[in-house]
């Protein structure tokens, strides 16, 4: 039972203490062996399962909505001619037909327009590619960003495959300068089995637990899967600094095909459950179904939907999600869906039971 009205909640109500050893640094070798905390809102109950149990936890006719975005190897380690190390996180191309990309960079101090950076990887620090600083810009977060020229467009993805690291969040620790073996492993592991549309700079992590076996078992249980695309941006990791109401989400692009929209709308009309796999899928279908409760198809549509307590959910009936950072917009979203006290209680239980947290961690099913 909720003890505090959503209008009275503050960001401090979304804080919790997590022992650092519960932050997963690697995925499990068998991804569907991850634990699954099942939150049943109607009975106010918790069950401890494993992800391979998912088909048995759902009903025949349920529809899962998954995000098929593919993570780009968008983290690049560069060297200045002066010898300093620069870390780039490529965010997005400036237009659909150019070699110019917007990037986050650390450290940005002393960098100059026209300067050439050399991308490096491996213990020998081999210079593999030159990247030119074209301009500076200011992001929606108010911080300066770079515009960089990656060279001929046809070479961009070749460059990323050679020197790009998976854009793992900062709580997963890697030595990006020298760890080429981890580089290749993370590029494989930090993708879902549904990944097919390149464009994300963070994985839709709820999808990381799915294996071919789980997908086959879902099909056998007459549980359908439909794909949408939302290219996850760096803003997904932006903490809520001040108040719940003043926070904003950086725009991300989504695509819902006519076939996907029809499948979701048909499920709703027939009274079957629509289950969002991850916060990205949930934000996509709630954005596309914001008016009238029917999902509208669209390609490369921008959304900055920020879901907080009090949001009226139009489409999603249930959701799968990972465990999110304290004070994050993702935790606020999940609490808006399931209820604040329900979720914070579930998090306390997960910590007590030593669940693994964050991107490479365990999962939660909210029914």
VEXDREN-2710 file (C-alpha; in Angstrom, 1 decimal):
% VEXDREN-2710
k/r/px/py/pz
1/UNK/0.0/0.0/0.0
2/UNK/1.3/3.4/-0.9
3/UNK/2.0/5.6/2.1
4/UNK/2.9/8.9/0.4
5/UNK/0.9/10.7/-2.4
6/UNK/2.9/11.2/-5.6
7/UNK/2.6/15.0/-5.3
8/UNK/4.5/14.9/-2.0
9/UNK/7.4/12.8/-3.3
10/UNK/10.9/14.3/-3.6
11/UNK/14.1/13.0/-5.1
12/UNK/15.2/12.0/-1.7
13/UNK/12.4/9.4/-1.7
14/UNK/14.3/7.6/-4.5
15/UNK/17.6/7.2/-2.7
16/UNK/18.9/3.8/-1.5
17/UNK/22.2/2.5/-0.3
18/UNK/23.8/-0.2/-2.4
19/UNK/26.9/-2.2/-1.4
20/UNK/29.5/-1.7/-4.2
21/UNK/30.0/-5.4/-4.5
22/UNK/26.4/-5.8/-5.8
23/UNK/27.2/-3.7/-8.9
24/UNK/27.7/-6.3/-11.6
25/UNK/31.0/-5.9/-13.5
26/UNK/30.4/-8.8/-16.0
27/UNK/27.3/-10.5/-17.4
28/UNK/26.6/-14.0/-16.4
29/UNK/28.1/-16.6/-18.8
30/UNK/24.5/-17.9/-19.3
31/UNK/22.4/-14.7/-19.5
32/UNK/19.1/-16.4/-18.8
33/UNK/20.5/-17.7/-15.5
34/UNK/20.1/-14.2/-14.0
35/UNK/17.7/-13.8/-11.2
36/UNK/14.2/-12.5/-11.7
37/UNK/12.3/-10.6/-8.9
38/UNK/8.6/-10.9/-9.7
39/UNK/6.5/-8.0/-8.3
40/UNK/2.8/-8.8/-8.3
41/UNK/1.0/-5.5/-7.7
42/UNK/-2.5/-7.0/-7.4
43/UNK/-1.4/-9.3/-4.5
44/UNK/1.4/-7.0/-3.2
45/UNK/3.8/-10.0/-3.3
46/UNK/7.3/-10.8/-4.3
47/UNK/8.7/-14.0/-5.8
48/UNK/12.3/-15.0/-6.4
49/UNK/12.7/-16.7/-9.8
50/UNK/15.2/-16.9/-12.6
51/UNK/15.0/-15.3/-16.0
52/UNK/14.5/-18.7/-17.7
53/UNK/11.3/-19.0/-15.7
54/UNK/9.8/-16.0/-17.6
55/UNK/7.6/-18.0/-20.0
56/UNK/6.0/-19.7/-17.0
57/UNK/5.4/-16.4/-15.3
58/UNK/3.4/-15.0/-18.3
59/UNK/0.1/-15.9/-19.9
60/UNK/-0.8/-17.3/-23.3
61/UNK/-1.6/-14.3/-25.5
62/UNK/0.7/-11.8/-23.8
63/UNK/2.6/-9.5/-26.1
64/UNK/6.2/-8.5/-25.3
65/UNK/7.5/-5.3/-26.8
66/UNK/11.3/-5.3/-27.2
67/UNK/13.8/-2.6/-28.4
68/UNK/15.9/-3.8/-31.3
69/UNK/18.4/-0.9/-31.2
70/UNK/22.0/-1.9/-31.7
71/UNK/24.7/-0.4/-29.5
72/UNK/27.5/1.4/-31.4
73/UNK/31.1/0.9/-30.4
74/UNK/31.0/4.6/-29.6
75/UNK/33.6/5.1/-26.9
76/UNK/37.0/6.0/-28.4
77/UNK/40.3/6.6/-26.6
78/UNK/42.4/9.3/-28.4
79/UNK/45.9/10.8/-28.0
80/UNK/46.7/14.4/-28.4
81/UNK/50.0/15.4/-30.2
82/UNK/51.1/16.7/-26.8
83/UNK/50.7/13.2/-25.4
84/UNK/47.6/13.7/-23.3
85/UNK/44.7/11.1/-23.3
86/UNK/41.3/12.1/-24.5
87/UNK/38.1/10.0/-24.0
88/UNK/35.4/10.5/-26.6
89/UNK/31.8/9.2/-26.5
90/UNK/30.2/9.6/-29.9
91/UNK/26.5/10.5/-29.5
92/UNK/25.1/10.8/-33.0
93/UNK/25.9/11.9/-36.5
94/UNK/25.0/15.5/-37.2
95/UNK/22.8/14.6/-40.1
96/UNK/22.0/11.3/-41.8
97/UNK/24.6/11.8/-44.5
98/UNK/27.8/13.1/-43.0
99/UNK/31.0/12.2/-41.3
100/UNK/30.5/14.8/-38.6
101/UNK/29.5/13.5/-35.1
102/UNK/28.5/15.1/-31.8
103/UNK/30.6/13.7/-28.9
104/UNK/31.0/14.0/-25.2
105/UNK/34.7/14.4/-24.3
106/UNK/36.9/14.4/-21.1
107/UNK/38.9/16.4/-20.5
108/UNK/37.7/19.1/-22.8
109/UNK/39.9/21.9/-21.4
110/UNK/42.6/23.1/-23.9
111/UNK/41.2/21.4/-26.9
112/UNK/41.0/23.6/-30.0
113/UNK/39.1/23.7/-33.3
114/UNK/41.3/22.2/-36.0
115/UNK/43.2/19.9/-33.6
116/UNK/43.9/16.4/-34.8
117/UNK/43.3/13.5/-32.3
118/UNK/44.7/10.0/-32.9
119/UNK/42.5/7.1/-32.0
120/UNK/44.4/4.3/-30.2
121/UNK/43.7/0.9/-28.8
122/UNK/45.8/-1.9/-27.4
123/UNK/49.0/-2.1/-25.3
124/UNK/51.2/-0.8/-28.1
125/UNK/49.0/2.3/-28.5
126/UNK/49.1/2.0/-32.2
127/UNK/47.8/5.1/-34.0
128/UNK/44.9/3.8/-36.1
129/UNK/42.9/6.8/-37.2
130/UNK/42.9/10.6/-37.1
131/UNK/39.9/12.5/-35.8
132/UNK/39.6/16.2/-36.4
133/UNK/37.9/18.7/-34.0
134/UNK/35.6/20.8/-36.1
135/UNK/33.6/22.8/-33.6
136/UNK/32.2/23.0/-30.1
137/UNK/28.5/22.9/-29.1
138/UNK/26.5/23.0/-26.0
139/UNK/24.2/20.0/-25.2
140/UNK/20.8/20.1/-23.5
141/UNK/22.5/19.4/-20.2
142/UNK/24.4/22.7/-20.5
143/UNK/27.8/21.2/-20.9
144/UNK/30.1/21.7/-23.9
145/UNK/30.4/19.0/-26.5
146/UNK/32.6/18.5/-29.5
147/UNK/31.8/18.2/-33.2
148/UNK/34.3/15.8/-34.7
149/UNK/35.1/14.7/-38.3
150/UNK/35.6/11.0/-38.4
151/UNK/36.6/11.0/-42.1
152/UNK/34.9/9.5/-45.1
153/UNK/31.5/8.2/-44.2
154/UNK/32.1/4.8/-45.6
155/UNK/35.1/4.4/-43.2
156/UNK/33.2/5.5/-40.0
157/UNK/31.8/2.0/-39.1
158/UNK/35.1/0.4/-40.0
159/UNK/36.8/2.9/-37.6
160/UNK/34.4/2.1/-34.8
161/UNK/34.9/-1.7/-35.3
162/UNK/38.7/-1.3/-35.1
163/UNK/39.1/1.1/-32.2
164/UNK/35.6/1.6/-30.6
165/UNK/34.8/0.3/-27.2
166/UNK/31.3/-0.6/-25.9
167/UNK/29.9/2.6/-24.3
168/UNK/29.6/0.9/-20.9
169/UNK/28.3/3.1/-18.0
170/UNK/30.9/4.5/-15.6
171/UNK/30.1/2.1/-12.8
172/UNK/31.5/-0.8/-14.9
173/UNK/35.2/-0.5/-14.6
174/UNK/37.5/-1.0/-17.6
175/UNK/41.0/0.1/-18.6
176/UNK/40.0/1.4/-22.0
177/UNK/43.5/2.3/-23.1
178/UNK/45.0/-1.2/-23.0
179/UNK/42.2/-3.7/-22.6
180/UNK/41.6/-4.9/-26.2
181/UNK/40.5/-8.4/-25.1
182/UNK/37.8/-6.9/-22.9
183/UNK/36.9/-4.5/-25.7
184/UNK/35.9/-7.4/-28.0
185/UNK/34.1/-9.3/-25.3
186/UNK/32.0/-6.3/-24.2
187/UNK/31.1/-5.5/-27.8
188/UNK/29.5/-8.9/-28.0
189/UNK/28.0/-9.0/-24.5
190/UNK/26.6/-5.5/-24.4
191/UNK/24.0/-6.3/-27.1
192/UNK/20.6/-8.0/-26.9
193/UNK/19.6/-10.9/-29.1
194/UNK/17.2/-8.5/-30.8
195/UNK/19.9/-5.9/-31.7
196/UNK/19.6/-5.1/-35.4
197/UNK/19.3/-1.3/-35.9
198/UNK/22.5/0.5/-35.1
199/UNK/22.3/3.8/-33.3
200/UNK/22.3/3.5/-29.5
201/UNK/25.1/4.6/-27.1
202/UNK/23.7/2.5/-24.2
203/UNK/22.1/-0.9/-24.3
204/UNK/18.4/-1.5/-23.5
205/UNK/19.6/-3.7/-20.7
206/UNK/16.3/-5.5/-19.8
207/UNK/16.8/-7.2/-23.2
208/UNK/20.2/-8.5/-22.3
209/UNK/18.8/-11.5/-20.3
210/UNK/17.0/-13.0/-23.4
211/UNK/18.6/-16.0/-25.1
212/UNK/17.5/-18.0/-28.1
213/UNK/16.2/-20.7/-25.7
214/UNK/14.0/-18.2/-23.8
215/UNK/12.6/-16.7/-27.0
216/UNK/11.8/-20.2/-28.3
217/UNK/10.1/-21.1/-25.0
218/UNK/8.0/-17.9/-25.1
219/UNK/6.9/-18.8/-28.7
220/UNK/6.0/-22.3/-27.5
221/UNK/3.9/-20.7/-24.7
222/UNK/2.0/-18.6/-27.3
223/UNK/3.6/-15.4/-26.1
224/UNK/4.3/-13.0/-28.9
225/UNK/7.2/-10.6/-29.4
226/UNK/7.0/-7.4/-31.3
227/UNK/10.0/-5.1/-32.1
228/UNK/10.2/-1.3/-31.8
229/UNK/13.4/0.8/-32.0
230/UNK/14.5/3.6/-29.6
231/UNK/18.1/4.7/-29.9
232/UNK/19.2/5.1/-26.3
233/UNK/21.2/8.3/-25.7
234/UNK/23.7/9.3/-23.1
235/UNK/21.0/11.2/-21.3
236/UNK/19.7/7.9/-19.9
237/UNK/22.5/8.1/-17.3
238/UNK/21.8/11.7/-16.3
239/UNK/21.0/11.9/-12.6
240/UNK/18.2/14.0/-11.2
241/UNK/20.1/16.9/-9.7
242/UNK/17.4/19.1/-8.1
243/UNK/13.7/18.2/-8.0
244/UNK/11.5/15.6/-9.6
245/UNK/9.5/18.2/-11.5
246/UNK/12.4/20.2/-12.9
247/UNK/14.2/17.3/-14.5
248/UNK/14.3/16.9/-18.3
249/UNK/15.1/14.0/-20.6
250/UNK/17.3/14.5/-23.6
251/UNK/15.5/13.8/-26.9
252/UNK/15.8/10.3/-28.4
253/UNK/14.5/8.9/-31.7
254/UNK/12.1/6.0/-31.9
255/UNK/10.5/4.1/-34.7
256/UNK/7.3/2.0/-34.5
257/UNK/6.4/0.2/-37.7
258/UNK/2.9/-0.1/-38.9
259/UNK/3.0/-3.8/-38.2
260/UNK/4.2/-3.3/-34.6
261/UNK/1.6/-0.6/-33.9
262/UNK/-1.2/-2.9/-35.3
263/UNK/0.0/-5.8/-33.1
264/UNK/0.0/-3.7/-30.0
265/UNK/-3.3/-2.1/-30.7
266/UNK/-4.8/-5.5/-31.5
267/UNK/-3.6/-6.9/-28.2
268/UNK/-5.1/-4.0/-26.3
269/UNK/-8.4/-4.3/-28.1
270/UNK/-8.5/-8.0/-27.3
271/UNK/-7.7/-7.5/-23.6
272/UNK/-4.3/-9.2/-23.8
273/UNK/-1.4/-7.8/-21.8
274/UNK/1.2/-5.6/-23.4
275/UNK/4.5/-6.0/-21.6
276/UNK/7.3/-3.5/-22.1
277/UNK/10.7/-5.0/-22.1
278/UNK/12.7/-2.2/-20.5
279/UNK/12.2/1.5/-19.8
280/UNK/13.1/2.3/-23.4
281/UNK/10.3/0.1/-24.8
282/UNK/7.9/1.5/-22.2
283/UNK/8.8/5.1/-23.1
284/UNK/8.4/4.4/-26.8
285/UNK/4.9/2.8/-26.6
286/UNK/3.7/5.4/-24.1
287/UNK/5.0/8.2/-26.4
288/UNK/3.4/6.6/-29.5
289/UNK/0.2/6.0/-27.7
290/UNK/-0.1/9.2/-25.7
291/UNK/-3.2/10.4/-27.5
292/UNK/-6.3/8.2/-27.4
293/UNK/-4.6/5.1/-26.1
294/UNK/-3.7/3.7/-29.5
295/UNK/-0.2/3.4/-30.7
296/UNK/0.6/5.5/-33.8
297/UNK/3.2/4.2/-36.2
298/UNK/6.1/6.6/-37.0
299/UNK/9.7/6.6/-38.2
300/UNK/12.5/8.5/-36.5
301/UNK/10.1/10.3/-34.1
302/UNK/11.7/12.4/-31.3
303/UNK/10.6/11.8/-27.7
304/UNK/11.7/13.5/-24.5
305/UNK/9.0/11.8/-22.4
306/UNK/9.8/11.9/-18.7
307/UNK/7.7/9.6/-16.7
308/UNK/7.2/10.3/-13.0
309/UNK/4.6/9.5/-10.4
310/UNK/1.2/10.7/-11.5
311/UNK/1.8/9.6/-15.1
312/UNK/-1.3/8.0/-16.7
313/UNK/-0.1/4.9/-18.5
314/UNK/-2.0/4.3/-21.7
315/UNK/-0.4/1.2/-23.2
316/UNK/1.8/-0.8/-20.9
317/UNK/0.2/-3.4/-18.6
318/UNK/3.4/-4.9/-17.2
319/UNK/7.1/-4.5/-17.6
320/UNK/10.5/-6.2/-17.4
321/UNK/13.3/-4.0/-16.2
322/UNK/16.8/-4.1/-14.5
323/UNK/17.7/-2.5/-11.2
324/UNK/18.4/1.2/-11.6
325/UNK/20.6/3.8/-10.0
326/UNK/19.5/5.7/-6.9
327/UNK/18.0/9.1/-7.8
328/UNK/17.8/8.2/-11.5
329/UNK/15.0/9.0/-13.9
330/UNK/14.7/5.3/-14.6
331/UNK/14.0/4.4/-11.0
332/UNK/11.5/7.2/-10.9
333/UNK/9.8/5.7/-14.1
334/UNK/9.6/2.3/-12.6
335/UNK/8.2/3.7/-9.3
336/UNK/5.6/5.6/-11.4
337/UNK/4.6/2.3/-13.0
338/UNK/4.5/0.1/-9.9
339/UNK/4.1/2.5/-7.0
340/UNK/6.8/4.2/-5.0
341/UNK/6.6/2.2/-1.8
342/UNK/6.2/-1.1/-3.8
343/UNK/9.4/-0.5/-5.7
344/UNK/11.5/0.8/-2.9
345/UNK/10.4/-2.2/-0.8
346/UNK/11.3/-4.5/-3.7
347/UNK/14.8/-2.8/-3.9
348/UNK/15.4/-3.4/-0.2
349/UNK/14.5/-7.0/-0.7
350/UNK/16.8/-7.4/-3.7
351/UNK/19.7/-5.9/-1.8
352/UNK/19.0/-8.2/1.2
353/UNK/18.9/-11.2/-1.1
354/UNK/22.2/-10.1/-2.8
355/UNK/20.8/-9.5/-6.3
356/UNK/23.2/-8.1/-8.9
357/UNK/22.5/-4.5/-9.9
358/UNK/22.5/-2.3/-13.0
359/UNK/23.4/-3.0/-16.6
360/UNK/25.0/-6.4/-16.3
361/UNK/22.8/-7.3/-13.2
362/UNK/19.6/-9.2/-12.5
363/UNK/16.0/-8.3/-13.6
364/UNK/12.6/-7.5/-12.3
365/UNK/9.2/-8.4/-13.7
366/UNK/6.3/-6.1/-12.6
367/UNK/2.9/-7.6/-13.1
END
